[in-house]
Amino acid sequence: MPFTLDSIKDLDAVMHRRALAAERASALYACQRAIPYGPDEDHTLDLYLPSDAVGPVPLLMFIHGGFWRSMRAAQFSFLAPAFVDHGVALAVIDYPLIPRVRMQAVVQACRLALVHLHRQADVLGLDRSRIGLAGNSAGGHLVAELMDTAWMAGMDFPQDGLCGGVAISGLFDLAPVAQSFQNDSLQLSAQEIACFSPLKRQLSLRAPLVVAVGGAETSEFLRQSAQFVRHAREQGAQVGHMEVPLANHITVVLDELAQAQQPLSRVTRELLRPV
């Protein structure tokens, strides 16, 4: 299966550019770092708030990728300008990674982060009626998991507690992942594949969802995004589909979501219904 970044032209240069963008944003934007949202050492989030906000502001909670086993929130600080400069708070969450934990704990951590932000909205200066999600790669999968309302009652989270989500370059069927080289470290079980493949189960999506993917990504990412859109629409969900021309698995975030003037970034902010 083609789950690889090797097809990205000038991969090292793109990764270096992403790291420099994160360093610049970290130096320029105030951030409340490592706010705890749960008991695990990796249950923390970084919160960027607009400096000139008057009253509570909408919030985007971003879930990073890394095939559920790598990356950290600080590496995505480059997203801050596209949101805080437009009156939107940005929370980039960390979560415990495989193989230290299993997929259930990864998904549960993301739920805990969302519940925490919703409950602490008044304290943090957030508008709990305008909370949305975005995530890329593994984070795109986790956005789909959180958008499915089946878990919400059990954690006392309102089914209308999200105003929208953007799943970018997501993996919605874990079976092909288990057949790829990624499974050398993930070791996904049959139970995990069955329980955490939103493309293969009934869904209850109450809020609008945008499924985005780079046009230059591998065929599996393109296939899964298109099939997940069809699957969700068949169940009555309000789902948009964006194939971003020329963007690859990294630049779809770095050069599209993180650039305020780009359509993907604008669509994401519009989901939050900013005033």
N, C-alpha and C positions, 0 to 999 in steps of 0.2 A: 504493500500500500504506500502511496506517495506522501506520507506525513513527514515531510522534511523541509527545511529551509534552504537546502542546497541549491535549489533552482533560482534563488534570488540573486540577481546580478549584483556584484560588488557588495556581498553580504557584510564583510568586515567594515567597509566604509559606512554602510547604513547603520550598523550597530554603533559605530563610533559617533555618528551624527546624533543618534538617539541619546547616547550617554551625555554628550555635550549639551543637548537641549534640556535634559533633566538637571544637569549642574547649573545651567543658567537660571532655570525657573526656581530651583531651590535657593539660589542666592537672592532672587528678586522678590519672591512672594512669601509672606509670612505664613507659617504653618504651625498648627498645634500637632506635634508629632507623637506617635505611639499612644494615642488615647485608648485605654483598655475598654473592650466591650464584652469580655468574657473571661473565664478562668485560665485558659491556656496562655502560655507565653507568647504565642503568635496571634492571639485574639486582640489585635491592636489596629488602629486606623490613623491615617494622617488627614487632617481637616484644614482646608484652605477656605477662608472666608473673604468676601468682598470687603475692602477697607472702608468704603464709603456707604455701606448699607444703611438704609433707614427702615427699621422694622424687620420682621422675619423674612428670610430669603429662601428661594427654592434651593433644593439640594439634588445633586447628582452623586450617587454612590457608584464608584467604579471598581470593578473586579478584574484584576490583572490576569494575564495568561501565564503560560509556562508549563502546559500539560500537567497541571495540578501538582507539580513536583519542583518547581523552580520559580525564580523571580521574587522581587520584593516591591512593596508599595512605593518606596522612595524612587524607584527607577521610572515611575510614571508621573513624576512631578511636572513633566513638560506639558501635561494636560491643563495645568492651572490657568494659563493666560486665556484660553478659549472659553473658560467658564467664569472665573472670578471677575475678569474684566467686563463681563456682561451681566453682572449681578447675580450669579449662580454660585453657591457654595459647592465645593468639590471634596468628597471624602473618598480617599483611595485606601482600600482595606488590605491588610495582611490576613492570612489564614494559615493554619497548620498544613504542611505539605506531605504528600505521599513520598517516601514509604513510612515516615514516622507515624502517620495516621492512615486510615482508609477513607474511601470516597464519602462514606456517610458523615464522617467528622468534618470533611472539607465543606460539604453542602450545609451541614448544621452550623458551622462557623459563619458562613455568609448570611444565614438566616438570623443568627444572633446579632451580627453587625447591623443589619437592617432594623431589627426590633429595637436595639439600643438607640440608634439614631432617631427613630420615630418617637420613642419614649422620652428622650432627652432633648427633643427639638426646642422646647421653650428655653432651656438652659443654654443651648448652643446657638440660639438666635436663628433657628431654622423654621420654615413654614412646613408643618407636617402634612399639609394638604397638597404640597407640591414636591413630592419626593419621587425621583426616578432612578433607574438603574442603567448602567452600561458596562460592558465587559468584552474582552477580546480573547479569542481562541478558547482555552479552558474557561476563561471568564465569560465568554459568550454562552457556553454550556451552562454555567452557573447562573447567569441571568435568566435563562429559560427555566431552570429549576425553581428560582425564586418567584418568577412570574406566575407559575402554576400555583393556584390558591389552595391546593389540597392540604398544605402544611399549616396554613395560617391560623385556623381555629385552635389548634393544639398549642400554639405559642401566643395566643391572645393578640394576634395582629389582625387589624381590620382588613376584610377582603377588598375594600376600596382604598387601602393605605398606599397604593402605588398609582401614580398618574401616567406611567409609561416606562418602557424599557427599550434598549438597543443592544441586540446580541450581534457582535461583530466576529466574523470568522469562527463561528461556533462549531463545536462537535456535538451533534444531537443524537447520534447513534454510536455507542461505545464499542460495538462489536468489531468494526473495522480497525479501531485503535488497538484492540487486543490482538489483532492479526498483524500489526505493524511492529517495527523495531522499538517503538515507544514502550511496548509492553515488557521489554527486558527489565525496565525499572519499575513500571507501574504494577505489573502482575495483577491486572484486573480479574476479578472472579466472575463466574457466571452470574452470581447473584447481583453483583455490582452492575454488570452490563444490563441485566433485566430491570433493575430498580432505577437506574440513573441514565436511561436513554429516552429522553422526552419525545424523540421521533417515533418511538415504538410503543407508546402508551397513551391512554386517554388523558386529555389535558383540560384544565379549567383556567382559561386566561381571561381575566376581567378587564385589564388595562391594555391600551394599544401597545403593540410591539413592532419594532422595526428590526428585520433581519438583514444585516449588511455583510458583504464579502468583497474582497478586492478582485477585480477582473483578471488580475495576473496571478491569482493563487492557484494551487494545485487542484486537479479535477475533483478530488474527494471533498475539499472544502466547498467548492462550487456546488457539487451534487447534494451534499448534506443541507446546505442553506436552502436550496430550491425545494428539496423534498420536505424540509421542516415547515416551510411557508405553506406548502400545499396541505400538509397534515394538519396544521393549526387552523387554517381557513376552513377545512372540511368540518371542523368541530365548532365553527361559528366565531372564531377569534378574529379580532381586528388586527391584521398583520400586514405590514408593508415589506417590500423586498427591494433592496438597493444593491446593485452590482456596480462597484466604484471602478470606473475605467482606469486601467494601467496600474492600479494599486496592488501591492503584494501583501504578504502576511504581516509585515512590519509597517510599511508606509501607509496602510489603510488607517492606522492609528496615528502615526507620527505626522503624516502630511495631510490627513483628511480630518479625523476627529479632533486633532489638536490644533487645527487651523480654523479660526473662528469664521472665516469667510467661506469655507468649503461646505457643500450641501450636507454632508454627513454631520458636521458639527452643528449646523443650523437646525437640522431636523431634530437632533438630540435636545437642543435648548428649547425648541418649540414644544416638545413633549411635556416640558415642565411648566408650561403655561405662565411664563414670566409676565409680570405686570409692567 
